[in-house]
Amino acid sequence: MSEFWYEPLSYLDASFLALESPTTHMHVAGVALFDAAPLKADDGGIDIDRVKAHVASKLQYIPRYRQRLEWVPYDRHPVWVDDGAFNFDYHLRHTSLPRPGSDRQLKDLAGRIVSTKLDRSKPLWELWVVEGIDDDRFAIIAKIHHCMIDGVSGIDLTTILLNVAPDSTIEQTPEWVPRPAPTPTQLAVAEAAKLTRRAIDRLTNLGDAVKERRSLADRAMDRSAAALSSLRSGWLTASTRTPLNPDLGPNRRFDWTDLPLDRVKEIKNGLGGSVNDVVLAITAGAIRRFLMQNRDYDPTGSAFRIMNPVSTRSPSQRGKLGNQVAMWLLDLPIEEPDIRTRYELIKERTSHLKRTNQALGAATLVELSSGTPITLLSLANRVVGARMRPFNMTVTNIPGPQFPMYLLESQMIANYPMVPLWAQHGIGVALFSYNGRLLWGIQADYDTLADSAEFLSAIHVAAGELLDLATDRSR
């Protein structure tokens, strides 16, 4: 047995570290609201000791939450090691709004929490338990670095903390003993030895590789074609700079809204396509309306491109930490005034992305960069993000359970996600479907979207226009 333990980050996970800057925070986040009554303590506040005990008991299933970063000395590639100084109370924090706290106050608090980077010397997560919210509610604000988690695995982790029925049981918490971390010298030697072993294995298995050359060549051709198609989707061309694409500051604001999921499905059933197509069409309509009415911006001729993450996670990978996601790039037709034409264009473009297997192509591009030193990867990411800007906004749609979930005895009322903002991305849109509702989380640069209520209003107008169109078409 080795005298030390570590685990390298994948190159996709490491890229989220490389992308981070003083004004680009690469953590994902969310605000989950709960019924407070079942978890009241004798003093009328939340029984924080029970909440802490429950969360602590689940860390045995998510070991990454007790691991921190180290770096290989010669190429600065990051690795995970157990945090021998792990302090649970640092990561789970308890606060309160002035009673009775409003949704607006909670949104402002969430914006402030996500405005600061996570401490890289510690495990890269925080949970804030917030009480004092009106209507007898409390919230949990989660903040987790993107290098640990993607949206889909995040939902898997939510299922670890939540139950499908009220349950007062708190699991036994086994003693945790951190495995020794390697010294910088040990880490450098171990990684060099690993590279040598890989080279020897390739030579040893050369005969098998030759026998399989035809199938390997066919797979390589498929992946190369998908990668080329992915590059052509917009990664090498600049999108139009709009009022929603300023130079960012470090501060964030957060807002949210809801739509009934059955109305979204009614649009899908009436107009064809998928729920994701409807989400993208609502977003396109909202952006067009907001830019024209609230920013006096004419979208005619604009190449407004979004990045739409697509999960590549197989059923066998559910619950596994790290990122199993590829990135679609898609032109949103915000210049198109006709609602029906706009929707048909989105359906056509998402269908093309599926036909050309661009999820595989984007994943292949990440694999092809696996030999790139992390310093060069960081530089390339920042040049692309800050100067060329291949896309204007991230829009991510995460499917969730369509039934109530519970933290101990408290029902989760809603869960509003936040997607990180890339360089010059003034707004990020994240959605989570839960218990019959489509929950929209809008994270924005603080100075870009002071009028966030107007953007939320534009979402509802765009959804209503599509519903009217779908209703007329289905008659």
C-alpha positions, 0 to 999 in steps of 0.5 A, spaced: 500 500 500 502 506 498 504 511 503 501 517 500 494 518 496 492 523 491 488 523 485 489 528 479 484 532 476 481 531 469 483 536 464 476 539 464 476 540 471 483 543 471 480 548 466 475 551 471 481 552 475 485 555 470 479 560 467 478 563 474 480 570 475 479 576 480 473 578 476 471 571 474 469 566 479 468 559 477 464 556 482 456 554 481 451 555 486 444 555 488 439 557 493 434 552 496 428 554 500 425 549 505 419 549 510 422 551 517 417 549 521 419 541 522 426 544 524 424 549 529 429 549 535 426 551 542 428 558 541 424 559 535 430 558 530 432 553 526 435 547 530 442 548 526 445 542 530 441 537 527 442 540 520 450 540 521 449 533 524 445 531 518 450 534 513 456 531 516 453 524 516 453 524 509 460 526 507 462 519 507 458 519 501 462 525 498 469 524 499 471 530 495 468 535 500 474 533 505 479 534 500 483 540 497 488 542 492 495 540 491 499 542 484 505 537 481 511 541 481 514 541 474 507 542 470 503 545 475 497 540 474 492 540 480 491 534 484 486 532 490 489 530 497 485 529 503 485 535 507 488 533 514 486 540 517 479 539 515 474 543 519 467 542 518 464 548 521 468 552 516 464 550 511 457 549 514 455 556 516 449 559 520 446 566 519 440 570 519 436 575 515 433 581 520 426 578 521 422 577 517 427 577 511 424 577 504 426 574 498 429 580 496 434 580 502 435 573 501 437 574 493 442 580 495 445 575 501 446 570 495 449 575 491 454 577 496 456 570 498 458 568 490 462 575 489 468 572 493 472 566 491 473 560 494 479 559 499 484 554 494 487 552 501 481 548 503 476 544 500 472 548 495 465 548 498 461 552 503 454 551 505 450 557 508 444 555 512 440 562 513 434 563 517 429 568 519 425 568 512 418 570 512 412 565 511 416 560 516 422 558 511 429 557 511 434 557 506 441 553 504 445 557 499 450 552 496 457 554 493 461 549 490 467 550 485 466 548 478 472 543 478 468 539 483 462 538 480 457 539 474 450 541 474 448 533 473 452 531 479 450 536 483 443 534 483 446 527 484 449 530 491 442 533 492 439 527 492 444 524 498 442 530 502 435 530 501 430 524 502 423 523 498 419 523 504 420 526 511 425 522 515 428 524 522 434 519 522 441 522 522 446 516 520 452 514 524 458 518 522 464 513 522 471 516 524 474 519 518 482 518 517 485 522 512 490 519 508 497 522 508 498 527 502 505 526 498 510 531 499 512 536 493 518 531 491 513 525 492 508 528 487 513 529 482 516 523 482 510 519 482 507 523 476 513 522 472 513 514 474 506 514 471 508 517 465 513 512 464 509 507 465 504 509 460 509 509 455 511 502 456 504 500 456 503 503 449 509 499 447 508 493 450 501 493 447 503 495 440 501 488 437 494 489 440 493 496 438 495 494 431 490 488 430 485 494 432 487 499 428 481 499 423 476 500 429 480 505 432 481 509 426 474 509 425 472 511 432 478 516 431 475 519 424 468 519 428 471 523 433 475 528 429 469 529 424 465 531 431 470 535 433 471 539 427 464 540 427 464 543 434 469 548 432 465 550 426 459 551 431 463 558 433 469 556 438 473 560 433 469 566 431 467 572 435 460 573 437 457 580 437 458 584 443 452 587 446 450 591 453 450 584 456 457 583 455 461 588 459 468 587 462 466 584 469 467 587 476 468 582 482 461 583 484 454 579 483 447 580 484 442 574 483 434 574 482 429 568 480 423 566 477 418 560 476 414 558 470 409 552 471 412 546 467 406 543 464 405 550 460 412 549 458 411 542 456 404 545 452 409 549 448 413 543 446 407 539 445 404 544 440 410 546 437 414 540 437 422 540 439 424 539 446 423 542 453 430 545 452 428 548 445 422 551 449 427 554 454 432 557 449 426 560 445 424 563 451 431 566 453 431 568 446 425 572 446 427 575 453 433 577 451 431 580 444 425 584 448 430 586 454 435 589 449 430 593 445 426 596 451 431 596 456 437 597 453 435 601 447 439 596 443 437 594 436 439 586 435 439 586 427 445 583 425 447 580 432 451 574 432 448 572 439 451 565 441 450 561 447 453 556 451 449 550 452 452 545 457 450 538 455 451 532 460 455 526 457 454 522 464 452 515 463 447 512 468 453 508 471 457 515 473 451 518 477 453 520 483 461 521 481 464 527 482 467 531 477 465 534 470 462 529 465 459 535 461 460 538 454 459 544 451 454 546 445 455 553 442 448 555 439 446 562 435 440 564 438 436 568 433 435 574 437 435 578 431 428 575 428 422 578 430 417 573 428 416 568 434 414 562 430 420 563 425 425 564 431 422 557 435 423 553 428 430 556 427 432 554 434 429 547 433 433 546 427 440 548 430 439 544 436 437 538 431 443 540 427 448 539 433 445 532 435 446 530 428 453 532 428 454 529 435 457 536 437 457 533 445 462 528 443 466 533 439 467 538 444 469 532 449 474 530 444 477 537 444 478 537 451 481 530 451 486 533 445 488 539 450 490 534 455 498 535 453 497 542 454 501 545 460 496 548 465 499 555 464 498 555 457 491 552 458 490 558 463 493 563 458 489 561 452 482 560 456 483 568 458 485 570 451 479 567 448 474 569 454 476 576 454 478 578 447 475 573 442 468 572 446 466 566 442 459 566 446 455 571 450 452 567 455 451 560 458 444 557 459 443 551 462 437 547 464 438 541 469 432 536 470 430 535 477 425 530 481 418 532 479 416 530 486 417 533 493 424 532 497 425 533 504 431 535 508 430 531 514 423 533 516 423 539 512 420 539 505 424 543 499 420 548 496 424 551 491 431 550 488 434 556 484 441 554 481 446 559 479 451 558 473 458 562 473 459 568 469 465 567 464 469 573 462 465 579 459 458 575 460 454 580 464 448 574 465 448 567 466 441 563 466 440 556 469 434 552 470 432 547 475 425 543 474 422 541 480 415 538 483 412 541 477 415 548 476 421 550 472 425 554 476 430 560 473 436 562 477 439 569 474 446 570 476 449 577 473 454 582 474 452 587 479 453 593 475 450 590 468 443 588 471 441 593 476 434 592 473 433 584 474 426 585 475 425 587 468 429 581 465 424 577 469 418 580 466 421 579 459 422 572 461 414 571 462 412 575 456 416 571 452 413 564 455 406 567 454 407 569 447 410 562 445 404 559 449 399 563 445 402 561 439 402 553 441 395 554 443 393 557 436 397 551 432 394 546 436 387 547 435 
